[in-house]
Amino acid sequence: MAEKYFITGIGTGIGKTITSAVLTEKLNADYWKPIQSGDLAQSDSLAIENLINNSKTKIHPETYRLNHPLSPHLSARMDGVAIELDQFHLPETENSLIVEGAGGLMVPLNDQELILDLIKHLQIPVIVVSQNYLGSINHTLLTINTLKQHNINIKGIIFNGETNMESETYILKYTQVNSLGNVPLLNNINQHSIIEAGKHLNI
């Protein structure tokens, strides 16, 4: 059965795109990045396209392609556009769909709305990507608590990179959120390693 998931992270640069690639390949899913802020010549959509090794995945175009590697609200302002929630529509597909957010939940889209509001607008379950570093327990618990406070369906959590069983056990026990597995630290990121990483996920 086709499933749709929104991939959010506990911050920026913690592995949402790699995790999205692993999920997209494992599920033979489509991929959609609603907002690309900066790095248009090396976008996340292009990265996913290069890392996928199946014939079913379709990469859907971004709703907003912004020129500056900044928070979407500021990048949009500098581009002379305004991000509006009613412009976001889930792509029509019979495949499963992986939707990758920008940064964490509280990243602003405009003067009033956040990535959190985009998730509520799209109404699909969330997968939280965490990574073990000093402070990650706090960031992970804050992210999950915020999702729960807004009654957002949490599919589970994926830990990306090096394992820290003490931190991961605490997070899972405190939040009571399902573990979907770990994406191991990938020294070489390519189609083969993405396929192999998928074997570590329970989804």
Buried (B, 14 or more C-beta within 10 A) or exposed (E): EEBBBBBBBBBEEBBBBBBBBBBBBBBBBBBBBBBBBBBBEEBBBBBBBEBBEEEBBBBBEBBBBBBBEBBBBEBBBEBEEEBEBEEBEBBEBEBBBBBBBBBBBEBBBBEEBBBBBBBBBBEBBBBBBBBBBEEBBEBBBBBBEBBEEEEBEBBBBBBBBEEBEEBBEBBBEEBEBBBBBBBBEBEEBEBEBBBEBBEBBEB
